[in-house]
């Protein structure tokens, strides 16, 4: 027997916006996925800066790290644990979607966004820069989804120059 729950979602101020910067270049994602991409980039590996300070709930840091592990290594252990403790339900409207049982549950909201992104195919366009010094998460907007670097003008140039020098040393 399948039970369907209709949930009316009140407007809730997004607490995540206090800790993330939407629209930071390079590789801005479509609106539906930009919150997730911005959260993943709070761990700025290129500059060695952690943008989530001590005032941020540990669960937010935990969901960021679990999402990064899922995106980069396809490890879903952390996300499975978070999903078990942050329930979502289906809400019906113009298009059915998942919403947090508790509207103010930021973690459940992020998990629902990842589910929607996987369903519509945009999750596969979210990638980590192939420059091992960078690892910036970007949205690959290329037609054939072949992007490798967050920015061709920065990391792409650096990585191509490294490969060129390496080939010269082997010759």
C-alpha positions as CSV (number, residue, x, y, z in Angstrom):
1,X,0.0,0.0,0.0
2,X,1.4,3.4,-1.0
3,X,0.6,6.4,1.2
4,X,0.8,9.8,-0.3
5,X,1.3,12.9,1.9
6,X,0.4,16.3,0.6
7,X,2.7,18.9,2.2
8,X,2.1,22.7,2.1
9,X,5.4,24.4,2.3
10,X,5.5,27.8,3.9
11,X,8.1,30.4,2.8
12,X,11.1,29.9,5.1
13,X,14.1,32.2,5.1
14,X,17.1,30.3,3.8
15,X,19.7,30.2,6.6
16,X,22.3,28.7,4.2
17,X,22.6,32.1,2.5
18,X,24.3,33.5,5.5
19,X,27.3,31.2,4.9
20,X,27.5,30.8,1.1
21,X,28.1,33.1,-1.8
22,X,25.8,32.4,-4.8
23,X,27.1,33.1,-8.3
24,X,30.8,33.1,-7.5
25,X,32.7,32.4,-10.8
26,X,33.8,30.2,-12.4
27,X,31.2,27.6,-13.2
28,X,27.9,29.0,-11.8
29,X,25.2,26.4,-11.9
30,X,21.5,26.9,-12.8
31,X,19.4,28.3,-9.9
32,X,18.1,24.9,-8.9
33,X,21.7,23.6,-8.2
34,X,23.6,26.8,-7.4
35,X,23.0,26.5,-3.6
36,X,24.6,23.1,-3.6
37,X,27.6,24.2,-5.8
38,X,28.1,27.3,-3.6
39,X,28.1,25.2,-0.4
40,X,30.6,22.7,-1.9
41,X,33.0,25.6,-2.7
42,X,33.0,26.9,0.9
43,X,35.9,24.4,1.2
44,X,38.3,26.5,-1.0
45,X,41.1,24.0,-1.5
46,X,43.0,26.3,-3.9
47,X,43.5,29.0,-1.3
48,X,43.4,26.7,1.7
49,X,40.5,28.5,3.2
50,X,37.5,27.1,5.1
51,X,34.7,29.5,4.6
52,X,32.3,27.8,7.1
53,X,33.3,29.3,10.5
54,X,32.6,27.9,14.0
55,X,29.1,29.5,14.1
56,X,27.9,27.1,11.3
57,X,26.2,24.0,12.6
58,X,28.4,20.9,12.2
59,X,25.6,19.2,10.2
60,X,26.0,21.8,7.5
61,X,29.7,21.1,7.3
62,X,28.9,17.4,7.4
63,X,26.5,17.6,4.5
64,X,29.0,19.6,2.5
65,X,31.7,17.0,3.0
66,X,29.3,14.1,2.3
67,X,28.1,15.8,-0.9
68,X,31.7,16.4,-2.0
69,X,32.6,12.8,-1.4
70,X,29.5,11.7,-3.4
71,X,30.3,14.1,-6.3
72,X,34.0,13.3,-6.5
73,X,34.3,9.7,-5.3
74,X,30.7,8.5,-5.7
75,X,30.8,7.6,-2.0
76,X,27.3,7.7,-0.7
77,X,27.8,6.4,2.8
78,X,27.7,9.9,4.4
79,X,24.6,10.9,2.3
80,X,22.8,7.7,3.3
81,X,23.3,8.5,7.0
82,X,22.2,12.1,6.5
83,X,19.1,11.1,4.5
84,X,18.1,8.7,7.3
85,X,18.0,11.5,9.9
86,X,16.7,14.3,7.6
87,X,13.4,13.0,6.1
88,X,11.8,14.4,3.0
89,X,8.3,13.8,1.6
90,X,6.8,14.3,-1.8
91,X,4.9,17.5,-2.4
92,X,2.5,17.8,-5.4
93,X,2.2,20.9,-7.5
94,X,2.8,21.7,-11.1
95,X,5.6,19.1,-10.9
96,X,6.0,16.7,-7.9
97,X,9.1,17.2,-5.8
98,X,10.7,16.3,-2.6
99,X,10.6,18.7,0.3
100,X,11.8,18.5,3.9
101,X,9.3,17.2,6.5
102,X,10.5,20.1,8.7
103,X,10.5,23.2,6.4
104,X,13.5,24.8,8.2
105,X,15.7,21.6,7.8
106,X,18.5,22.9,5.6
107,X,20.2,19.5,5.2
108,X,16.9,17.8,4.0
109,X,16.4,20.7,1.6
110,X,19.9,20.2,0.1
111,X,19.3,16.5,-0.2
112,X,16.0,17.1,-2.0
113,X,17.9,19.5,-4.4
114,X,20.4,16.8,-5.1
115,X,17.6,14.3,-5.8
116,X,16.0,16.8,-8.2
117,X,19.3,17.5,-9.9
118,X,19.9,13.8,-10.4
119,X,16.4,13.3,-11.8
120,X,16.8,16.2,-14.3
121,X,20.4,15.3,-15.3
122,X,22.0,18.5,-14.1
123,X,23.9,16.7,-11.3
124,X,26.1,15.0,-13.9
125,X,27.3,18.4,-15.0
126,X,28.6,19.3,-11.6
127,X,32.3,18.5,-11.5
128,X,35.5,19.1,-9.5
129,X,38.2,20.9,-11.4
130,X,40.8,18.4,-12.8
131,X,43.6,20.7,-11.4
132,X,44.6,18.8,-8.2
133,X,45.6,22.1,-6.6
134,X,42.2,23.6,-7.2
135,X,39.3,21.1,-7.0
136,X,36.7,24.0,-7.4
137,X,33.3,22.6,-8.0
138,X,31.8,24.0,-11.3
139,X,28.9,23.4,-13.6
140,X,30.0,22.1,-16.9
141,X,27.9,23.9,-19.4
142,X,29.7,22.5,-22.5
143,X,27.4,20.8,-25.0
144,X,29.1,17.4,-24.8
145,X,29.9,17.6,-21.0
146,X,33.6,17.3,-21.6
147,X,34.8,20.2,-19.4
148,X,37.8,19.4,-17.2
149,X,38.7,22.6,-15.6
150,X,36.8,25.2,-13.7
151,X,38.2,27.9,-15.9
152,X,40.1,27.5,-19.2
153,X,41.9,30.8,-18.6
154,X,43.3,29.8,-15.2
155,X,43.4,26.1,-14.4
156,X,43.2,25.0,-18.1
157,X,46.2,27.0,-19.0
158,X,48.2,25.8,-16.0
159,X,47.4,22.1,-16.6
160,X,48.1,22.3,-20.3
161,X,51.5,24.1,-19.6
162,X,52.3,21.3,-17.1
163,X,51.5,18.6,-19.6
164,X,53.6,20.4,-22.3
165,X,56.6,20.7,-20.0
166,X,56.3,17.0,-18.9
167,X,56.2,15.9,-22.6
168,X,59.3,18.0,-23.2
169,X,61.2,16.2,-20.4
170,X,60.3,12.8,-21.7
171,X,61.4,13.6,-25.2
